Amino acid sequence: MGRQSTLPWGAAGESPASLLLKYCLSGHPTLPCNVLKFKSTTIMLDCGLDMTSTLNFLPLPLVQSPRLSKLPGWVLKDGNTFLDKELKECSGHVFVDSVPEFCLPETELLDLSTVDVILISNYHCMMALPYITEYTGFTGTVYATEPTVQIGRLLMEELVNFIERVPKAQSASLWKNKEVQRLLPAPLKDAVEVSTWRRCYTVPEVNAALSKIQLVGYSQKIELFGAVQVTPLSSGYALGSSNWIIQSHYEKVSYVSGSSLLTTHPQAMDQASLKNSDVLILTGLTQIPTANPDGMVGEFCSNLAMTVRNGGNVLVPCYPSGVIYDLLECLYQYIDSAGLSNVPFYFISPVANSSLEFSQIFAEWLCHNKQTKVYLPEPPFPHAELIQTNKLKHYPSIHGDFSNDFKQPCVVFTGHPSLRFGDVVHFMELWGKSSLNTVIFTEPDFSYLDALAPYQPLAMKCVYCPIDTRLNFIQVSKLLKEVQPLHVVCPEQYTQPPPTQSHRTDLMIDCQPPAMSYRRAEVLTLPFRRRYEKIEIMPELADSLVPLEIKPGISLATVSAVLHTKDNKHVLQPPPKPTQPPASKKRKRVSDDAPECKPLKPLLSGSIPMDQFVQTLEKHGFSDVKVEDTAKGHIVLLQEAETLIQIEEDSTHIICDNDETLRVKLRDLVLKFLQKF
Amino acid sequence: MDRECSQLLPSVCAVLADSRQLVADDTFLEKFLDWFKTLTETESSLLLLQENPCLTELITCVLKLKDPSSSTLSFILRLTGIFAASESCFQYLQQRELLISLFGEVGPLSSALWEEASVRSGWVQGVHSMVQHQSALHFLCNCGAIDVIFTLQGDPSLFVASAANQLLVHMLTFSLQSFQTKLVNIKDCDWPVCAQKLIVHIEESLKSNSASRIKQSLKLLTSMFGCCHDLWTEVLWSQLSERIVYLLEEKPVHAWHSLVDLFLSMARSPVFSCPECSLWTSVTCALEHLNPAQVGRLAVGVLKLQECPQAVRIQALSVLLQPMDCVLKAASQPLEYPGLLNRSVNDSATVETLLSCRSSCASLLCQTLAHLEELQYLTYLPVDLPYIPLLQSVVTILQFCIGLATPASCLGNKISRILIGCFRVQRSALDILGALSHRESHSVFMGSVSDILLAYLKSPDTSPTVLKKSFQATLKWLVRLSEAPSSRDHWQQTEQFLRDLFLVLQKRLCSPYWEVRDSALEFLTLLVKHLREKDGFRQVLFSSEVPKLMEDLLEDPESYVRASAVTAMGQLSLLTQLISKMPGIENGNGKEKSIVAQLQEILSTDSEGFPRRAVISVFIDWLKEGHPDVLKDTEQFVSSVLQAVNSDLDWEVKAGGLELAEVFSAQTLGRLGLAACPYAAVSSSATRSTHLSESLQIFCRVKLFEFLFGALCDCDRPVAQKACDILITLKAELCEESSLREGTRAGLSTEAHGIAWLEETLRRWSSCAEPCPRGNADGAGSQDPNGVLLVLRTVDLEGLHGSLNRSSDHIEKSPQSLLQDILATVGTLEDNEADCY
């Protein structure tokens, strides 16, 4: 058997493995969870946890809140009170009075136990990991960078801590009944897949999930079953955040998730390696495309200074890692000029200390400027100095030392940005009644109006300064022009202007060909076909080849070999020598991997020049040669011999009346014009 | 030429003629030429050459040199041109065949040095200087120089090309100067030979296929029509107009830039102002055929003209309004704005294409907005501007730029995508928005202008430069509205706007960007200055946090911001004082005192110059406007300020201190009836003497003279000049009568003393703690009136005034010095070269 080293796979003979399938398990464009089936491997790209579901729940106060406990139960229009224990009403909004629950990625679309690997882009996109690794029979490996794992762990631990330290006896489930849900007011009525919502995982589950992670470094090439190679690239968004290249020898898929081109603390984004992609999956763009981070930082500082100068306190609900580092750096430069040197800054989180310390040790994952500081040596982030000079103090919670040190007016950074759990709930209750105080929202993950709903009526000022450093649409447009992928695949939200600003056609992806969009629970056949497979040829077999130059620079050789396929690698091995069957014994059955080799006929190539061919025929005694041109070639008529030679591009037929001698003679004349090899 | 120069000149010429002796600094040559230019204007050139044969020898020698330097050759060409400008001198030089050797075909033209642009430039300039008489023209026509000039029009050196063009303009206008009277029915065959040659060249160039030749000729015509307004220009135009129109009708119009320049130049000439002139047909054709991006400059130029057919003006205005009309229609607007144009002048598809393309949209809009803004400042606009739709279109552009406009068409979508975040367009649109405030209309302001201004002022994405423009536009509107007679309701609405504005200002004053804090303070200063009479404004201001924040910014780490805060507080303090005079309004008077002290502290201690300069300006304003805290003890105030300024090293602070001293002295003398008011009642000499003595004592108490004399000795000339001016004024007031009497009584000589003596006296004053005995100028302290008066009389202020007014290099500027310098530098080049090793 003989095969070219690259195999064109025609549409007719298409194997299912040649299609690229993408399963979308999350509808949240910045908390993605996608599965890619590519060359017999099943790769999960991120497992983000949509926490906006918690906005439907009442906050978990750290200390008994008379206000929350006195909220009236919700009564149906017809006066039915069967839900009044589960649902409470606050300023016209209805909330579930229960332990907050999260909306998990889709688990029914495909069997998640078949997932081979999970690639994590950044610490925000791994929050659903325990649900996947501990509940679905997952046996594969998770790949992530070290800062992603460490900070991801902090985020998970903080989340578990926030929820577990305020045990709630009640677990509401009645309202989830489809018939009941239909009767509820919005947004509860419209909440999707409430039956799949789950409570938070536990610390052991977090530990078990994280134990399945294998650490990787930027640009490290990881082979998956010999079929594909995956490589993390710096994405510039957060410490250790990555985009991923998933490639085989002839195909390249880029997965861009949560990237930033701004100069903040992480290492800059690697754009060059994304070039020449067949498909670029684009997720994790900025959630607030109209808010420029620079302008928002300015707003943040101005509002903070105004509040503190008027004797008010500032509350900043935030995650324990990420933008907070940049905010502290801005404040470090700003507080002296704004006359705020004597105002204490408090950072309260069960993981505050670890977060501040981790940030200083991941030097290799930082931007160039910060890396150079390490060699001086200086701490890369100035929050070290803020801590040293007692301007910034951090505490695991409001209990303990914090209550002794607490001085007002002050600025408090604490979680959770949803305002449903964590120390922030306490400060909302404490400061909400005074118009001197301000809550400044900097995290873009939650609608600030929804977050504030259970605290109404609220006297404190609310300022929305979402700082989202991820790519905006202008940057995406430049990026796509730069890296020129053949196809772009993105969440459907990116293919149309935001619903609230339908006239802003600049706030969508604009590329050619138009981007393919996907939504939750959708399976997408990606628009490219795998056409080639690489096959290696063994040296001894290569030695035996005799190439024949047919055109200058192009040589051909026939190959007889055995195709050996193992671990998705294909190798052409020399064929076994034909063995003489032992005379006395019965001929052995030919084994599968050593097929019988038949003597080869030479291959022919070349074209027949008609004029010369006619002359040759005439020389050999055919006098009445007529040539007719056809669509595909020529027909040579030998009237006397009642013979017809049909010469086409890829075939030649000699049609004569049972005159084998004549046919052989004519065949030999035709063959004279062709090359053999 | 004076004798000394005549004696030096041969040596200088010898140096210049010697190719081995390189003149190190060729600016000498330029100065040398300037000197000769001046000389030939006042003396006979021929005489100059005859009396100084070295000059002719110099020209001859350089011509004979095998390898002259390009700078020397260029110099000789220009020098010869200057001499040849005189006809007699021309003949003199021609007899010696120097002109043909220099400007003819055998001269530098055929040498290798012609490759040097400086030589070609010298040649053109020499010819230009020479063409002052017909003989020169004939000479040039005969020696083939005109063809050389034609070639030089396309010279690779832009300087040479431009000079050649100017030369042709000069030759053409000169050759036709004497034909003025015959012009009424002149035909082309009547042109003088030289002019004929040039005109044929222009015609041929315009008919050629070479874009560069066409542009050269258009440039030539532009310059010519710009500088020459003789009647023959009209005849020339009639000969060329057909070809020009043909150029306009070509697609694409390559030379549109030059054509616009030409039409603008011609339109300003009185020769073409007649409405029937064919120029207007061509201008109309240009307005029709060129696209709005090309023709905007012409349109605005046309609208600025005093004399122009009304139809052309209307068309020009339509050209400018068309892009605005397109923008207005591209956005969903309320129906009350039908658009800017009744009809479309141009193919609107062209404008739409320009607006839908990223590269042309912003530049077309910026250009159109700038042109329309220019029109707002014209005292008289001869066409009706559709004010309201124009304003609405500007607002729409601003809305597009921050994503607030809703596109109504495909074009709108494209414009929206292009303009969002485009700072250039934002700045231009805000400029014109401010300019449109002159047609103040309260309803318009409250309708859309106030909203868009607040949107820009509030938006965190507004760049600092755009924010500054937004402040400027807001100020213009508020000032206009405050000046306009308006109903109570109107002003109440404005007050609501002010309340919103002050909320924004609070935030902007806390901005982490110093440019923003600075702009906000500048805006506040002007706002307080212009609106301080408005009750409502004051109430909004003082009910906000802004005054406190302004005061906090006196300690800003950025010196520019501190300076702006000082100026703003200066205005605010005047306003607070104004309120304090009103019954029923309390103000923190105690606080005000601290403001004066704070500013004085900044003046004495701030390490940066800007805040100190700002403080002194504020103090001058306070003194002029009679700030109550200053009036309470003006002497103490002035004394402390002068003391602080005296030790300041910044000359601008000192100059400010001098202005303060000037105001104070004028006020003191005026208060005592000694001001130079022509209508003031003449006081008796005894009263006057008493008042003079009183003033003098006041001046001595505040140590005014010590400060002024100190400043007179200052090494910064502007400071010394200013001090000298003030002292001369004071001397005239104080010394006119008393000086002689006092001087005689003291038995002192009235010999004038200079700076050295004054410095010595000041030193003695500073070491003399107590006033010294009267009449002893040498030993008197600065607080002794008589001693001071004697010094004032004795110092040669007039002499100092004269020397201070002369520039520092007045001695070095003389021709003699120039010649000596040339001689002195010769030979130093080698030394310098040796030094390099």
Contacts between the chains, C-beta under 8 A, distances in Angstrom:
chain1	res1	chain2	res2	distance
A	290	B	403	6.7
A	291	B	460	7.5
A	291	B	461	7.8
A	292	B	460	7.0
A	292	B	461	4.7
A	295	B	459	7.3
A	295	B	460	3.2
A	295	B	461	4.4
A	295	B	462	7.7
A	296	B	460	5.9
A	297	B	512	7.3
A	298	B	460	5.7
A	298	B	511	5.7
A	298	B	512	5.6
A	298	B	513	6.2
A	298	B	516	7.5
A	299	B	460	4.5
A	299	B	507	7.5
A	301	B	510	7.2
A	301	B	511	7.3
A	301	B	512	4.2
A	302	B	507	4.5
A	302	B	508	7.2
A	302	B	510	4.2
A	302	B	511	5.2
A	302	B	512	7.1
A	303	B	507	6.8
A	303	B	510	7.7
A	305	B	510	4.0
A	306	B	506	5.9
A	306	B	507	6.3
A	306	B	510	5.1
A	306	B	545	7.3
A	309	B	510	7.5
A	309	B	545	7.6
A	309	B	548	7.8
A	309	B	549	7.3
A	309	B	552	7.3
A	310	B	545	6.8
A	330	B	512	6.9
A	333	B	512	7.6
A	334	B	512	4.8
A	336	B	557	6.7
A	337	B	512	7.5
A	337	B	556	6.5
A	337	B	557	4.5
A	337	B	558	7.3
A	338	B	510	6.4
A	338	B	512	7.5
A	339	B	552	6.1
A	339	B	555	6.9
A	465	B	460	7.6
A	474	B	421	7.8
A	501	B	403	7.2
A	503	B	403	7.9
A	503	B	405	7.6
A	503	B	406	4.4
A	503	B	407	5.7
A	503	B	416	7.1
A	504	B	403	5.5
A	504	B	416	7.4
A	504	B	420	7.8
A	505	B	407	7.5
A	505	B	413	5.1
A	505	B	416	6.7
A	505	B	417	6.3
A	506	B	403	7.4
A	506	B	416	6.6
A	506	B	417	4.5
A	506	B	420	5.4
